[in-house]
């Protein structure tokens, strides 16, 4: 998949390659998103390029109304789009120029320059200055438009907003039902304080490689970890480690990998969340902490997941 980062739409040059495009922000790439993108890929077929035209950040984030945390930051989004068979993705930098771009300029200077002949989008897709552009406006310009109607599961609209709530509340089975996969975060294993080794409970300390959304509740989660293309059961703690640390502003993500004893410092890992186990708590001593960690590990070992 080719990736194009566009900071100024003047960088887009007219060309002859014909395209079928999926339009949207697509954070979370849930089942409704997958249907839009998959339809574009299928419609492209021979002689056309399938493209996703999206933003590098949400308008809400640009205007400072939300945090920068994301369900699928760029690196994860690229991985998922590749798996869906997309040929190209165009990330339009959401800046002042793009903010003030009229809907007609969006069509003429982006869609038409890229020789887009057909687009797929959701029923609520909007674009251009103040979001005044609609799918009908694209259709009126001579480009074929396929609008996907609202998608639901159990009468609940499938949306990024719902996914965010699932992650915040630790409802990972619901997240999977809406996306087809368990929620995951990724990054590099870095050296921590190595206190876990002193109680025979070594952990991999994760340094996130992007700004992922994390669950609201600090505590222990039943997880799986992908390292060196292998999957292992694991127990992950997210929080401040009050038993061993006085740092109030630094949140740690530490994973104990079951049946694993390898040096993976500097390796990229991905952690998949399955279930919330317990809240973080401060223990009276290392011995009390050790006993609780044994119980956490036993709980994880006994679960079929």
Secondary structure, DSSP 8 states (H G I E B T S, - for coil): -EEEEESSGGG----S-EEEEEES--TT--HHHHHHHHHHHHHH-TTEEEEEEEESS-HHHHTTSS-S-BSS-HHHHHHHHHHTT-SEEEEE--SHHHHT--HHHHIIIIITTTTEEEEEEETT--BSGGG-B-HHHHHHTT-EEEEE---EETTEE--HHHHHHHHHHT-HHHHHHHHSS--EEEEEEE----HHHHTT---EEEEESS-B---SS-EEEEEEEEETTEEEEEEEEEE--TTT---SS--EEEEEETT-----TT-EEEEEEEEEEEE----SSHHHHHHHHHHHHHHHHH---
